[in-house]
């Protein structure tokens, strides 16, 4: 019985801290949008961060592949 009371107290404190953090986390998120921020092709939403990360990685990979292709063409012309 004593263990159950301790568990409930710890769970209550943890839950309270979690809710407090979530409540204070939401307010600055709205205030962050400013007209001076760097222009981006699209806005990244809270639940869309993984897709944004994958899109960024994919675009970087494409740029590297294109750069390597261009460098190979320049080298091929110089060898002849």
C-alpha positions as CSV (number, residue, x, y, z in Angstrom):
1,X,0.0,0.0,0.0
2,X,2.8,2.3,0.8
3,X,4.4,1.7,-2.6
4,X,1.2,2.5,-4.4
5,X,0.9,5.9,-2.6
6,X,4.5,6.7,-3.5
7,X,3.9,5.7,-7.1
8,X,0.8,7.9,-7.3
9,X,2.6,10.9,-5.9
10,X,5.5,10.5,-8.4
11,X,3.1,10.0,-11.3
12,X,1.1,13.0,-10.3
13,X,4.2,15.2,-10.1
14,X,5.5,13.9,-13.4
15,X,2.1,14.4,-15.1
16,X,1.8,17.9,-13.7
17,X,5.3,18.9,-14.9
18,X,4.5,17.4,-18.3
19,X,1.3,19.4,-18.7
20,X,3.0,22.6,-17.4
21,X,5.8,22.2,-20.0
22,X,3.3,21.6,-22.8
23,X,1.3,24.6,-21.9
24,X,4.4,26.9,-21.8
25,X,5.8,25.4,-25.0
26,X,2.8,26.3,-27.1
27,X,2.8,30.0,-26.4
28,X,6.3,30.8,-27.8
29,X,5.6,28.7,-30.9
30,X,3.0,31.2,-32.0
31,X,5.2,34.2,-31.3
32,X,8.1,32.8,-33.3
33,X,6.7,33.6,-36.7
34,X,8.1,37.0,-37.7
35,X,8.4,38.7,-41.1
36,X,12.2,39.0,-40.7
37,X,12.7,35.2,-40.7
38,X,14.6,33.7,-43.6
39,X,12.4,32.9,-46.6
40,X,11.7,29.2,-47.0
41,X,9.8,27.4,-49.8
42,X,7.2,26.2,-47.3
43,X,6.5,26.5,-43.6
44,X,7.5,23.5,-41.4
45,X,4.8,22.5,-39.1
46,X,5.2,20.9,-35.7
47,X,4.2,17.4,-36.9
48,X,5.8,17.8,-40.3
49,X,9.5,18.0,-39.2
50,X,10.3,14.5,-40.3
51,X,9.1,15.1,-43.9
52,X,10.9,18.4,-44.0
53,X,14.1,16.7,-42.9
54,X,13.7,14.0,-45.6
55,X,13.0,16.7,-48.3
56,X,16.0,18.7,-47.3
57,X,18.2,15.6,-47.4
58,X,16.8,14.6,-50.8
59,X,17.5,18.0,-52.3
60,X,21.1,18.0,-51.0
61,X,21.7,14.6,-52.5
62,X,20.4,15.8,-55.8
63,X,22.6,18.8,-55.8
64,X,25.7,16.7,-55.0
65,X,24.8,14.3,-57.7
66,X,24.4,17.1,-60.2
67,X,27.7,18.7,-59.1
68,X,29.6,15.4,-59.5
69,X,28.0,14.9,-62.9
70,X,29.1,18.4,-64.0
71,X,32.6,17.8,-62.6
72,X,32.9,14.5,-64.5
73,X,31.8,16.2,-67.8
74,X,34.5,19.0,-67.2
75,X,37.2,16.3,-66.6
76,X,36.1,14.4,-69.7
77,X,36.4,17.4,-71.9
78,X,39.9,18.2,-70.5
79,X,41.2,14.7,-71.2
80,X,40.6,14.7,-74.9
